Amino acid sequence: MVIDVWKQIRQKQIAPIYLVYGPEAFLINETKQLLINQVLEEDEKDFNLSVYDLEETPIEIALEDAETFPFLGEKKLIFLHNPAFLTSEKVKEKTEHQLSRLERYLEEPAPYSVIVISAPYEKLDERKKITKELKRKAVTVEAKKLNEHELKKWIQERAHSNGVEIEPEAVELMISLSGTNMFMLASEVDKLALYPKEEPIIDAELVEKLVARSLEQNIFTLIEKVVQRKMDEALRIYYDLLKQNEEPIKILALLSGQFRLIYQVKELSRRGYGQQQMAGYLKVHPFRVKLAAGQAAKFTDEELAAIMETLAEADYQMKTGGMNKSLLVELFLFKLKR
């Protein structure tokens, strides 16, 4: 797991080659920043840190750099971005690479250089020889979306690295309020760690008081109020979003997305899918599936079909300028009052 690799890096157990791949940009950025902090001193960064975009630069040029002795320091740190030759995704390659040169380097990497290959792709092409060699010789960090358990563990680790502890109830509430975006969660944990308290503990009360609600969370809460038939509160949330300069078209899109997810979860549940299977099939975070499953039980199939039809009509009206945009969302909410 990525957290285990981070622990090794913090303990100065630095490998000569890292392969960091996956769609979670936060984990890629954190791994890179951690390596910069642990491999190089502040005054070495100008001389011994190199970054190459492999869409523009042949890999042999980067490897020549890696085989050149560092200047005024013990180590060089070299980032190689966008190695399209590792994926089967449709990525137009602008540059030809001598991959045999990389294969030779993997056999005997320079002891004074650390190479980090950063591949922001969902999957690597495991059929390719170079992919197999890299995964065999490099320390591999899979920057994938964390599941609920991993996300909670990461939040606890983040709090601990800030010198505080966070209670399990606080972790649960934080994910509920801020969603699963790791950039936002990191910012919130770091902020709470600075809040002065007698004991270095983040509890649910502090989270409730200080953590910012994501737009997605506000939409989720709005739908919860609809489910509970508390339309006055649902409308109050909507009006607050407008005061925060949120665009009605964006609010409508998020409402549509959430109701579509509720509909899909309800259907897949009927077919016997588990929540983890649904998350993989729908390509959303398992936590979102868990929340949607709770809401799906509150609507009949007929109600959801009617809601989806009303949302589609509102979207058409909004995009063709048929009515005032903010009024369209308001009318949609009034129609749900039954």
N, C-alpha and C positions, 0 to 999 in steps of 0.2 A: 504494500500500500504506500501511497505517496508520503504519508506522515512518517513512515519508517525510514524512507530515504532521507527526508528532511532531518531526522534525528541523527543519522549517520553524518550528514554534512555538517551539522552543528558541532559534532564531536570531532571535526576535522578529518573524518575518514573520506577523503576525496578520491574519486575514481578518475582515470584518465579520459573516459568517454561516457557521456550521458546521452540517452535517447529519450526525449520528452515528447510524447504525442497524445493527441486527443482534442476534443472540442471545448474543454473547460479552460478558458483563457486565464482565469484567476490562478489556477494551479500551475500553469506554465509560467506566468509572471512571477509568482512567489518562489518557484524553484530557481528561476534565473537570478532573482534578486538575492536569494539566500546564498547562492554560489558566488556572486560578486562580493558579498560581504565577508564570506569565509575564505575565499581564495586570495583576494587582493587587498592590500593595504590602501588607504585612501589616496596616498600620493603615487600609487602605481597604476591607477585606473586610466590615466591619460596615455600611458605607454604600453601597458600589457593587456588591455581589453580591446578585442576586435569583434566586429559584427559584420557578417556577410549575408546578403540575400542571394540564395542559390538560384533564384529566378533570373538574376542579373549576372552572377559571377560563377565561373566554373569552379568546381570543388577543389581541383588541383591547386588553384591559387591560394585557397584557404589552408590547404594542407602544407603548402610551402611556408606559410606564416607559422603554422603550428610547429614546424621543424626548425624554425629559427629561434635561437636562444633569446630568452626574455631580457629586457633592458631594465637595469636597476631593480631587480626583484628575482624571486625564486620561481615564480609560476606565471604563465600566460593563460588567459581565459578567452576562448574563442567561441562565439555563438554563430551557428549556421542555421539560418531561417529558411522555411519553405522548400524542403527537399521533395519536390514533386515526384522524383524517381522512386520514392518509397510507397506511393499510394496508387491504387487503381482508380481513384476518383478522376473525373474528367477535368484535369488541370492542364492548361496549355503551357508546355515547357518552352521557354524562350532560349535556354542555354543548354549546350551539350556538355555532359560531364564524363570524365574518364573514371568510371566507377571501379575499374581495376586498381586505380591509384588509391582509392579509399580502402579497398580490400587489403592491399599491402600495408596500409597504415594501421588497420585494425590488428594485424598480426604483430606489429611492433610500434605501439604509440610512443610519441616523444614523452619522456618522463617529466619534462618541465612544462608541459602544456595540458590544459583541460579543455576538451572539445565538448560543446553542448549542441546537439542536433535537435532543433525545435520544429516539430511537425504538427501543425494545427488541424489534423485530419481525424475524422471519426474512426477510420480503420487504416491499417497499413496492408500492403499487398504481401501476404505471407508466402506467396508462391515465388517471389523474387529472391534470388541468391543473396543480394546485398541486404535485404531486409532480415533474412535468416541470420546472416553473419553479424549484423549490428545487434540484434536481440540476444545473440550468443555472447558477444564480446563486451557490450556496453551495459551500464546500469540503466535499466529501463524504468521510466516513470510514466505511468498511464494517467493522463490528465482527463479522466472521464468524470461525468456527473456523479457526485457522491449519492449513495442511497441514504435513507433517513438515519439509519444507525451511524454511518460514517460521517454524515453531516453533523450530527450531535456530538460525536467524539471530536471532530475538528473544532467545533465551537469551544468545547472544554479545553482543548489544547491551546487555542488562540488566547483564551482568557488566562490560562496558566502562564503562557509566555509573557503576558502583561503583568504578572505578579498578583493575580487575583483568582479566586475560585468562582464558579458559576453553578448554581443549584439546578438539578435536572428540570424542575418545573419552569425555571427561568429560560432554559434552553428551548423547551417546547414552546413557550409563549413567544420567544423571539422569532422562531421560524414561522409561527402563525401570523405574526404581525408584519415581518419584513420579507417573507417569502424565502426562496432558496437561492437567490442571487448572492454568490459568495463575496463579491466586491462590497455589496451593501451590508452583509452580515459582518464582515471584517471591520468595516467602518463603525458599526454599532457597538461591537465588542470593545474595540479600542476606545471609543467614546465613554462607555460605561466604566471601563477600567480607570479612567481619570477622575471619575466622580468621587469626591471626598466622603468617606464613611469611616465609622469607628473600626469596623472589621472589613478586611479585603474580600468581601463576598458580594456577588451579584445575585440578588434574589428576584422573584417574580414581580414584586411590588416596584422595584427599581426599573425593571424592563417595561412594565405597564406605564410607568410615569415618563420615561425618557426616550424609548425606542420609537423611531419614526415609522409610520405605517406606509407601506408601499402602495402605489396606485392599485396594483393587483389585489392587495389585501383589502383596500377600501371597497373594491368591486365585489370581492367575496363577502364582506360584511354586509354590503348593500343587498346582495342576493339572499343572505341569511335572514335579513329583515323582511324581505319579500316572502320567504318560506314561512316565516313566523307570522305573516299577515300584519306586520307592523309597518304599514306604508308611510306613515308620518315620519318615522325614523329613517326609512329608506330614502325618502325625498330629501330629508335634511342632509344625509350624507352626499347625495347628488348635488345639492346646492352648495355644500362646502367645497366639493371638487371644482365646481364652476368658479367659486371665489379664489381658488388656488390656481386659476387660469388653465385648468385641464381642458383640452379640446373635447367638445361633445362627440365628435367623430371617433376619437380615441376611446372614450368611455363606452360608446356603442360597440366598437370593435371588441373591447375586453368583455363586455356583457355577452356578446355573441360567442366569443371563444369559450367562456365559462359554461354557458348553457349547452354549447356543442359538446364540451367535455362531459358534462353531466349526462347528456343523452347517450354518448358513446360508452361511458362507464356502465350505465344502466343496461345497455344492450349486451355488452361483453360479459357482464355479471350473469345475465340470463343464459349466456352460452357456456358458463362454467369457468371463465377466466379468473385467476387470482389477481390481487392488486399488483403484484410485481410483474406478472405477465402483461397486464393491461398497460403498465408504465412503459414496458419495452415495445409493445405493439403501437401505442399512441405516441411514443417518443416524448413523454413528459416526465417530470420528476415524480417518483412514487408518492411523495407527500401530497402532491396536488391530486393524485388519484384517490388517495385516502379521504381527503376533504370532499371531493366531488361525489364519492360513494355515499357519504353521509347525507349530502343534499339530494342525491338521486332518489333516495327512498321517500322523499317528500313530494315528488311529482309523479303523476300518471304519465303513461306514454302519450295519451291524447293531449295533455297539458303541455308537455315538452314540444310536441309537434306543432301545436298552435303558437307557442312562444317563438320557435325557430322561424315560423312563417312571418310572424309580426316583426321580428328583428330584420329579416330579409327585406321586407317592405320598407321599414324605417331606413335601412341602409341605402336602398334605391332612392328614396325621397331625399335623403341627405346629400347624395352624390349628384343628383340631378337638380338640386336647388328648389325642390318643390315646396319645402316648408322651412321655417326657422329651425336650425339644427338643435339648439338647446331644448326647444319645445318638443321636438320629435322624441327625444329621450324621455322627457317628462310624460308625454302621452303614453309611451310604452309602459312606464311604471304604473300609470293610472289604470291601464288595461289589465295589469296583473292583479289589481285589487279586486278580489272576488269574494 
